[in-house]
């Protein structure tokens, strides 16, 4: 089955700097890669996703890149703000269909003001 | 539009008891998935329901079960609770054949 590895497990950046979180997946059939942000006491919130027919996607300060050949995908957050502090999860699955999301172990991002 | 709601938000049970958790999906969403989140194992898939049928099941013992009602609301049940069942149980809903899953706030279960 699918296996998703996520690095780093913790990341501290100064406010205004960029943050990069990387994930690798094992199943080449996976074609849907969402990123979730989880704040304390809340459920994961989708922040951006990418499908395998696209190499890069941006939404304001957030971008995701996908390298299908290497089976890598990354989350880039620019101009970080204290409210970006949270745990971020990557995931992979094959969609459409009923294959479940397989999550990485998460990255705790701390943005220091 | 209201988001995914889960009740109760917090539960404390003792070993050997059973527990039922409830999830109401976003209006119009007919697919409901359940995940267990623990510090050690992260987010792990439990099962998915669509139109009252279980479509997929994760690698959890038979003590974990679920069901979905005709209004798409779902419940999960854990019988004979063990200390290791302490976790945040998350429910996510999605439109049929859609990629995006939307999560609820979770139910924090503590087993003493």
Interface residues (C-beta under 8 A of the other chain):
Chain A: X32 X34 X36 X41 X42 X43 X44 X45 X46 X49 X51 X89 X91 X95 X96 X98 X99 X100 X101 X102 X103 X104 X105 X106
Chain B: X4 X33 X42 X43 X44 X45 X48 X50 X55 X56 X58 X90 X97 X98 X99 X100 X101 X102 X103 X104 X105 X106
